[in-house]
Amino acid sequence: MGFLFGRGRTTKAVGDAAEDAALAYLQEAGLRLVARNYRTPGRGGGEVDLILRERDGTLVFVEVRRRGSASHGGAAASITATKRRRIVFAARHYLMRLASPPPCRFDVVLVEDRLTWLRAAFGAD
């Protein structure tokens, strides 16, 4: 997977490639894309990288994290409490648009040497 994240690419291009890889992986596992890069309006809001639906109807809010080095704890360590709050905030904003919100969960896909899918990685607390 290293070829996706080669030298000379912008941070955005590297992030987009990580999201593309995560999306392909999750779709191969049977999830269906609902939305990508969902953002709340205004400053200080939140963003959800991927929103997918499981076959059973569960809505899955996915944070994709990539780190080139594990020197600061790797990709998983970069999902701080503040980052989780912003993801939950964006998810709640998204769910307000639905007449009847389905069951949902928060997953994380770590893109390092390989892809790691963490289902139900955190809650909405």
Sequence and secondary structure as in RCSB ss.txt:
>XXXX:A:sequence
MGFLFGRGRTTKAVGDAAEDAALAYLQEAGLRLVARNYRTPGRGGGEVDLILRERDGTLVFVEVRRRGSASHGGA
AASITATKRRRIVFAARHYLMRLASPPPCRFDVVLVEDRLTWLRAAFGAD
>XXXX:A:secstr
 GGGG TT  HHHHHHHHHHHHHHHHHHTT EEEEEEEE SSTT  EEEEEEE TTS EEEEEEEE S STTSHH
HHT  HHHHHHHHHHHHHHHHTSSS   EEEEEEEESSSEEEEEEEE   
